Amino acid sequence: MKEFTIVRGLFDTRKRSLIIDENFIKFENKDQRNDLFTIINKEDIAGIRYGIHFIDGYKFIIGREYQIFIRDKSNKELKIFFKLFYKRKLDEKHQLYCDIIDELWDRFLGDIAYNYYLKFKNNEKFSISGIEIVENKIRFDKKEILFEDLELKQYHHHFMIFSREDNYKNKMLYYLKDKDAVILFSVLKTIIKDEQLRTKEISDRSV
């Protein structure tokens, strides 16, 4: 079990407890004394989106809000967030965000991504973040890309799916805006690695 302390920002300085256990997430997101916590059990966690929302001032960015949305199987989202302004405690807040994300991956998200990967290995059709994965290819927006032709390019806040052979077959997905985009990236990265190993084994056998 790992416990974090969340202070949301200038106008909400109360220290709130976030507990990430191997069996549940428990967050002190409420203000009623007899009902402070929201709890999501591991088996009810369906997906996630997270990222940094930059806060604009009159002429330049004055702060940022770290946002994590954990979705349950009834499609409700638990929002965990905290803000900083003018880079005050930037290193501390950013590290807190990274530590929470790492813990979520270790406890829950890695298992969710692996379960999707098992569906692929079992030739089951499924979709993540609007991308359909079926047999040896992906489908989106009436386009198809074979895994042997698929490339990923990762950025700080998003990633791109594209075809090496056809530049018009591409799609950008944002970790914060697009539901389960981070899980999709993990699954596709694993499948592409598998495809590369399979191709190498075939090549080695033919030598």
ZADO-1210 file (C-alpha; in nm, 4 decimals, padded with zeros to 6 digits):
<atoms>
<atom x="00.0000" y="00.0000" z="00.0000" code="MET" pos="1"/>
<atom x="00.1222" y="00.3496" z="-00.0863" code="LYS" pos="2"/>
<atom x="-00.0231" y="00.6696" z="00.0598" code="GLU" pos="3"/>
<atom x="00.0132" y="01.0142" z="-00.0970" code="PHE" pos="4"/>
<atom x="-00.0881" y="01.3572" z="00.0300" code="THR" pos="5"/>
<atom x="-00.2676" y="01.5831" z="-00.2183" code="ILE" pos="6"/>
<atom x="-00.3031" y="01.9589" z="-00.1749" code="VAL" pos="7"/>
<atom x="-00.5184" y="02.0800" z="-00.4612" code="ARG" pos="8"/>
<atom x="-00.4006" y="02.4419" z="-00.4783" code="GLY" pos="9"/>
<atom x="-00.4223" y="02.7994" z="-00.3548" code="LEU" pos="10"/>
<atom x="-00.7942" y="02.7917" z="-00.2721" code="PHE" pos="11"/>
<atom x="-00.8022" y="02.4359" z="-00.1387" code="ASP" pos="12"/>
<atom x="-00.5106" y="02.3844" z="00.0979" code="THR" pos="13"/>
<atom x="-00.6534" y="02.0899" z="00.2849" code="ARG" pos="14"/>
<atom x="-00.4274" y="01.7835" z="00.2894" code="LYS" pos="15"/>
<atom x="-00.6138" y="01.4994" z="00.1250" code="ARG" pos="16"/>
<atom x="-00.5161" y="01.1344" z="00.1440" code="SER" pos="17"/>
<atom x="-00.4744" y="00.9188" z="-00.1648" code="LEU" pos="18"/>
<atom x="-00.4199" y="00.5492" z="-00.0914" code="ILE" pos="19"/>
<atom x="-00.3212" y="00.3107" z="-00.3696" code="ILE" pos="20"/>
<atom x="-00.3425" y="-00.0481" z="-00.2524" code="ASP" pos="21"/>
<atom x="-00.3061" y="-00.3640" z="-00.4584" code="GLU" pos="22"/>
<atom x="-00.6834" y="-00.4149" z="-00.4197" code="ASN" pos="23"/>
<atom x="-00.8295" y="-00.0632" z="-00.4345" code="PHE" pos="24"/>
<atom x="-00.7860" y="00.3128" z="-00.4764" code="ILE" pos="25"/>
<atom x="-00.9125" y="00.5354" z="-00.1945" code="LYS" pos="26"/>
<atom x="-00.9135" y="00.9140" z="-00.2360" code="PHE" pos="27"/>
<atom x="-01.0288" y="01.1851" z="00.0044" code="GLU" pos="28"/>
<atom x="-01.2069" y="01.3897" z="-00.2606" code="ASN" pos="29"/>
<atom x="-01.5155" y="01.4900" z="-00.0595" code="LYS" pos="30"/>
<atom x="-01.5748" y="01.7488" z="00.2124" code="ASP" pos="31"/>
<atom x="-01.8497" y="01.5931" z="00.4251" code="GLN" pos="32"/>
<atom x="-01.7124" y="01.4678" z="00.7561" code="ARG" pos="33"/>
<atom x="-01.9071" y="01.1440" z="00.7477" code="ASN" pos="34"/>
<atom x="-01.8305" y="01.0780" z="00.3795" code="ASP" pos="35"/>
<atom x="-01.4781" y="01.1878" z="00.2807" code="LEU" pos="36"/>
<atom x="-01.3543" y="00.9104" z="00.0550" code="PHE" pos="37"/>
<atom x="-01.4287" y="00.7610" z="-00.2835" code="THR" pos="38"/>
<atom x="-01.3146" y="00.3998" z="-00.3155" code="ILE" pos="39"/>
<atom x="-01.2723" y="00.2051" z="-00.6403" code="ILE" pos="40"/>
<atom x="-01.1911" y="-00.1636" z="-00.6097" code="ASN" pos="41"/>
<atom x="-00.9347" y="-00.3118" z="-00.8460" code="LYS" pos="42"/>
<atom x="-01.1878" y="-00.5310" z="-01.0261" code="GLU" pos="43"/>
<atom x="-01.3988" y="-00.2204" z="-01.1027" code="ASP" pos="44"/>
<atom x="-01.1183" y="-00.0158" z="-01.2619" code="ILE" pos="45"/>
<atom x="-01.1800" y="00.0034" z="-01.6375" code="ALA" pos="46"/>
<atom x="-00.9372" y="00.2662" z="-01.7654" code="GLY" pos="47"/>
<atom x="-00.7572" y="00.5951" z="-01.7229" code="ILE" pos="48"/>
<atom x="-00.6503" y="00.9216" z="-01.8796" code="ARG" pos="49"/>
<atom x="-00.3994" y="01.1639" z="-01.7364" code="TYR" pos="50"/>
<atom x="-00.1815" y="01.4601" z="-01.8187" code="GLY" pos="51"/>
<atom x="-00.0997" y="01.8232" z="-01.7522" code="ILE" pos="52"/>
<atom x="-00.3415" y="02.1086" z="-01.8188" code="HIS" pos="53"/>
<atom x="-00.1539" y="02.4372" z="-01.8569" code="PHE" pos="54"/>
<atom x="-00.3185" y="02.7454" z="-01.7059" code="ILE" pos="55"/>
<atom x="-00.3045" y="03.0557" z="-01.9227" code="ASP" pos="56"/>
<atom x="-00.2570" y="03.4056" z="-01.7855" code="GLY" pos="57"/>
<atom x="-00.3053" y="03.7296" z="-01.9726" code="TYR" pos="58"/>
<atom x="00.0049" y="03.6912" z="-02.1886" code="LYS" pos="59"/>
<atom x="00.1740" y="03.3682" z="-02.0830" code="PHE" pos="60"/>
<atom x="00.1242" y="03.0413" z="-01.8958" code="ILE" pos="61"/>
<atom x="00.1051" y="03.1047" z="-01.5217" code="ILE" pos="62"/>
<atom x="00.0585" y="02.7548" z="-01.3879" code="GLY" pos="63"/>
<atom x="-00.0371" y="02.3958" z="-01.4446" code="ARG" pos="64"/>
<atom x="-00.2899" y="02.1470" z="-01.3162" code="GLU" pos="65"/>
<atom x="-00.1924" y="01.7815" z="-01.2934" code="TYR" pos="66"/>
<atom x="-00.4976" y="01.5709" z="-01.3746" code="GLN" pos="67"/>
<atom x="-00.5659" y="01.1989" z="-01.3375" code="ILE" pos="68"/>
<atom x="-00.9057" y="01.0511" z="-01.4272" code="PHE" pos="69"/>
<atom x="-00.9670" y="00.6919" z="-01.3186" code="ILE" pos="70"/>
<atom x="-01.2715" y="00.5336" z="-01.4836" code="ARG" pos="71"/>
<atom x="-01.4769" y="00.2533" z="-01.3343" code="ASP" pos="72"/>
<atom x="-01.6895" y="-00.0034" z="-01.5152" code="LYS" pos="73"/>
<atom x="-02.0012" y="00.2110" z="-01.4824" code="SER" pos="74"/>
<atom x="-01.8135" y="00.4803" z="-01.6820" code="ASN" pos="75"/>
<atom x="-01.7795" y="00.7176" z="-01.3848" code="LYS" pos="76"/>
<atom x="-01.4499" y="00.8972" z="-01.3380" code="GLU" pos="77"/>
<atom x="-01.2640" y="00.9724" z="-01.0172" code="LEU" pos="78"/>
<atom x="-01.0652" y="01.2918" z="-01.0684" code="LYS" pos="79"/>
<atom x="-00.7382" y="01.3399" z="-00.8821" code="ILE" pos="80"/>
<atom x="-00.5834" y="01.6804" z="-00.9405" code="PHE" pos="81"/>
<atom x="-00.3569" y="01.9471" z="-00.7961" code="PHE" pos="82"/>
<atom x="-00.2354" y="02.2850" z="-00.9183" code="LYS" pos="83"/>
<atom x="00.0726" y="02.5017" z="-00.8982" code="LEU" pos="84"/>
<atom x="00.1346" y="02.8596" z="-01.0043" code="PHE" pos="85"/>
<atom x="00.4469" y="03.0442" z="-01.1177" code="TYR" pos="86"/>
<atom x="00.6559" y="02.7246" z="-01.0871" code="LYS" pos="87"/>
<atom x="00.6198" y="02.7224" z="-00.7086" code="ARG" pos="88"/>
<atom x="00.7200" y="02.3752" z="-00.5841" code="LYS" pos="89"/>
<atom x="00.7397" y="02.2606" z="-00.9464" code="LEU" pos="90"/>
<atom x="00.9894" y="01.9792" z="-00.8875" code="ASP" pos="91"/>
<atom x="00.8000" y="01.8533" z="-00.5831" code="GLU" pos="92"/>
<atom x="00.4589" y="01.8588" z="-00.7532" code="LYS" pos="93"/>
<atom x="00.5881" y="01.7012" z="-01.0730" code="HIS" pos="94"/>
<atom x="00.7553" y="01.4216" z="-00.8789" code="GLN" pos="95"/>
<atom x="00.4333" y="01.3590" z="-00.6877" code="LEU" pos="96"/>
<atom x="00.2463" y="01.3278" z="-01.0166" code="TYR" pos="97"/>
<atom x="00.5061" y="01.0863" z="-01.1590" code="CYS" pos="98"/>
<atom x="00.5053" y="00.8757" z="-00.8422" code="ASP" pos="99"/>
<atom x="00.1249" y="00.8425" z="-00.8492" code="ILE" pos="100"/>
<atom x="00.1271" y="00.7430" z="-01.2167" code="ILE" pos="101"/>
<atom x="00.4037" y="00.4865" z="-01.1571" code="ASP" pos="102"/>
<atom x="00.2103" y="00.3352" z="-00.8673" code="GLU" pos="103"/>
<atom x="-00.1088" y="00.3135" z="-01.0753" code="LEU" pos="104"/>
<atom x="00.0807" y="00.1320" z="-01.3503" code="TRP" pos="105"/>
<atom x="00.2406" y="-00.1075" z="-01.1036" code="ASP" pos="106"/>
<atom x="-00.0860" y="-00.1883" z="-00.9258" code="ARG" pos="107"/>
<atom x="-00.3534" y="-00.1733" z="-01.1968" code="PHE" pos="108"/>
<atom x="-00.2748" y="-00.0394" z="-01.5419" code="LEU" pos="109"/>
<atom x="-00.0063" y="-00.2932" z="-01.6268" code="GLY" pos="110"/>
<atom x="-00.2595" y="-00.5711" z="-01.5668" code="ASP" pos="111"/>
<atom x="-00.5224" y="-00.3960" z="-01.7803" code="ILE" pos="112"/>
<atom x="-00.2752" y="-00.3540" z="-02.0682" code="ALA" pos="113"/>
<atom x="-00.1628" y="-00.7169" z="-02.0356" code="TYR" pos="114"/>
<atom x="-00.5223" y="-00.8422" z="-02.0474" code="ASN" pos="115"/>
<atom x="-00.5725" y="-00.6547" z="-02.3751" code="TYR" pos="116"/>
<atom x="-00.2511" y="-00.8088" z="-02.5044" code="TYR" pos="117"/>
<atom x="-00.3821" y="-01.1571" z="-02.4186" code="LEU" pos="118"/>
<atom x="-00.6937" y="-01.0823" z="-02.6227" code="LYS" pos="119"/>
<atom x="-00.4690" y="-01.0045" z="-02.9179" code="PHE" pos="120"/>
<atom x="-00.2763" y="-01.3297" z="-02.8696" code="LYS" pos="121"/>
<atom x="-00.6079" y="-01.5175" z="-02.8591" code="ASN" pos="122"/>
<atom x="-00.7195" y="-01.3519" z="-03.1845" code="ASN" pos="123"/>
<atom x="-01.0045" y="-01.1654" z="-03.0153" code="GLU" pos="124"/>
<atom x="-01.1256" y="-00.8434" z="-03.1736" code="LYS" pos="125"/>
<atom x="-01.1323" y="-00.5429" z="-02.9376" code="PHE" pos="126"/>
<atom x="-01.1072" y="-00.1636" z="-02.9324" code="SER" pos="127"/>
<atom x="-00.9091" y="00.0805" z="-02.7175" code="ILE" pos="128"/>
<atom x="-00.9442" y="00.4570" z="-02.7464" code="SER" pos="129"/>
<atom x="-01.1306" y="00.4263" z="-03.0765" code="GLY" pos="130"/>
<atom x="-00.8683" y="00.2011" z="-03.2361" code="ILE" pos="131"/>
<atom x="-00.9895" y="-00.1453" z="-03.3355" code="GLU" pos="132"/>
<atom x="-00.7314" y="-00.4222" z="-03.3044" code="ILE" pos="133"/>
<atom x="-00.8082" y="-00.7293" z="-03.5112" code="VAL" pos="134"/>
<atom x="-00.5782" y="-01.0156" z="-03.6103" code="GLU" pos="135"/>
<atom x="-00.2736" y="-00.8632" z="-03.7835" code="ASN" pos="136"/>
<atom x="-00.3838" y="-00.5002" z="-03.8129" code="LYS" pos="137"/>
<atom x="-00.5504" y="-00.1971" z="-03.6590" code="ILE" pos="138"/>
<atom x="-00.8505" y="-00.0048" z="-03.7939" code="ARG" pos="139"/>
<atom x="-00.9570" y="00.3554" z="-03.7400" code="PHE" pos="140"/>
<atom x="-01.1461" y="00.6190" z="-03.9418" code="ASP" pos="141"/>
<atom x="-01.2049" y="00.3682" z="-04.2274" code="LYS" pos="142"/>
<atom x="-00.8294" y="00.3081" z="-04.2520" code="LYS" pos="143"/>
<atom x="-00.6207" y="-00.0006" z="-04.1848" code="GLU" pos="144"/>
<atom x="-00.2536" y="-00.0477" z="-04.0941" code="ILE" pos="145"/>
<atom x="-00.0841" y="-00.3866" z="-04.0745" code="LEU" pos="146"/>
<atom x="00.1284" y="-00.4364" z="-03.7642" code="PHE" pos="147"/>
<atom x="00.4320" y="-00.4999" z="-03.9837" code="GLU" pos="148"/>
<atom x="00.3803" y="-00.1496" z="-04.1267" code="ASP" pos="149"/>
<atom x="00.2822" y="00.0236" z="-03.8024" code="LEU" pos="150"/>
<atom x="00.4979" y="00.2886" z="-03.6323" code="GLU" pos="151"/>
<atom x="00.4495" y="00.4843" z="-03.3108" code="LEU" pos="152"/>
<atom x="00.5998" y="00.8206" z="-03.2268" code="LYS" pos="153"/>
<atom x="00.5827" y="00.9328" z="-02.8642" code="GLN" pos="154"/>
<atom x="00.5724" y="01.2917" z="-02.7364" code="TYR" pos="155"/>
<atom x="00.5302" y="01.4416" z="-02.3882" code="HIS" pos="156"/>
<atom x="00.1514" y="01.4758" z="-02.4015" code="HIS" pos="157"/>
<atom x="00.0460" y="01.2604" z="-02.6958" code="HIS" pos="158"/>
<atom x="00.1578" y="00.9983" z="-02.9435" code="PHE" pos="159"/>
<atom x="00.1068" y="00.9320" z="-03.3131" code="MET" pos="160"/>
<atom x="00.0075" y="00.6135" z="-03.4923" code="ILE" pos="161"/>
<atom x="00.1155" y="00.6053" z="-03.8553" code="PHE" pos="162"/>
<atom x="00.1923" y="00.3824" z="-04.1505" code="SER" pos="163"/>
<atom x="00.5492" y="00.3678" z="-04.2791" code="ARG" pos="164"/>
<atom x="00.4209" y="00.3205" z="-04.6337" code="GLU" pos="165"/>
<atom x="00.1318" y="00.5673" z="-04.6416" code="ASP" pos="166"/>
<atom x="00.1688" y="00.9019" z="-04.4610" code="ASN" pos="167"/>
<atom x="-00.2042" y="00.9688" z="-04.4948" code="TYR" pos="168"/>
<atom x="-00.2781" y="00.6809" z="-04.2584" code="LYS" pos="169"/>
<atom x="-00.2121" y="00.8409" z="-03.9212" code="ASN" pos="170"/>
<atom x="-00.3829" y="00.9398" z="-03.6002" code="LYS" pos="171"/>
<atom x="-00.2831" y="01.1534" z="-03.3009" code="MET" pos="172"/>
<atom x="-00.3989" y="01.0527" z="-02.9533" code="LEU" pos="173"/>
<atom x="-00.3625" y="01.2628" z="-02.6374" code="TYR" pos="174"/>
<atom x="-00.2964" y="01.1023" z="-02.3001" code="TYR" pos="175"/>
<atom x="-00.5258" y="01.3447" z="-02.1172" code="LEU" pos="176"/>
<atom x="-00.8025" y="01.3997" z="-02.3701" code="LYS" pos="177"/>
<atom x="-00.8417" y="01.0527" z="-02.5229" code="ASP" pos="178"/>
<atom x="-00.9810" y="00.7771" z="-02.3037" code="LYS" pos="179"/>
<atom x="-00.7269" y="00.4984" z="-02.2395" code="ASP" pos="180"/>
<atom x="-00.4749" y="00.6386" z="-02.4887" code="ALA" pos="181"/>
<atom x="-00.1893" y="00.5541" z="-02.2518" code="VAL" pos="182"/>
<atom x="-00.3091" y="00.1930" z="-02.2315" code="ILE" pos="183"/>
<atom x="-00.3402" y="00.1748" z="-02.6104" code="LEU" pos="184"/>
<atom x="00.0173" y="00.2987" z="-02.6492" code="PHE" pos="185"/>
<atom x="00.1453" y="00.0284" z="-02.4131" code="SER" pos="186"/>
<atom x="-00.0494" y="-00.2479" z="-02.5911" code="VAL" pos="187"/>
<atom x="00.0571" y="-00.1402" z="-02.9417" code="LEU" pos="188"/>
<atom x="00.4195" y="-00.1059" z="-02.8342" code="LYS" pos="189"/>
<atom x="00.4153" y="-00.4645" z="-02.7034" code="THR" pos="190"/>
<atom x="00.2471" y="-00.5987" z="-03.0190" code="ILE" pos="191"/>
<atom x="00.4958" y="-00.4198" z="-03.2465" code="ILE" pos="192"/>
<atom x="00.7852" y="-00.5617" z="-03.0443" code="LYS" pos="193"/>
<atom x="00.6344" y="-00.9091" z="-03.0841" code="ASP" pos="194"/>
<atom x="00.5982" y="-00.8554" z="-03.4576" code="GLU" pos="195"/>
<atom x="00.9612" y="-00.7492" z="-03.4880" code="GLN" pos="196"/>
<atom x="01.0795" y="-01.0563" z="-03.2935" code="LEU" pos="197"/>
<atom x="00.8628" y="-01.2844" z="-03.5057" code="ARG" pos="198"/>
<atom x="01.0017" y="-01.1347" z="-03.8258" code="THR" pos="199"/>
<atom x="01.3570" y="-01.1747" z="-03.6989" code="LYS" pos="200"/>
<atom x="01.2979" y="-01.5402" z="-03.6073" code="GLU" pos="201"/>
<atom x="01.1587" y="-01.6118" z="-03.9545" code="ILE" pos="202"/>
<atom x="01.4573" y="-01.4355" z="-04.1109" code="SER" pos="203"/>
<atom x="01.7041" y="-01.6302" z="-03.8942" code="ASP" pos="204"/>
<atom x="01.5451" y="-01.9633" z="-03.9860" code="ARG" pos="205"/>
<atom x="01.5720" y="-01.8854" z="-04.3553" code="SER" pos="206"/>
<atom x="01.9462" y="-01.8151" z="-04.3407" code="VAL" pos="207"/>
</atoms>
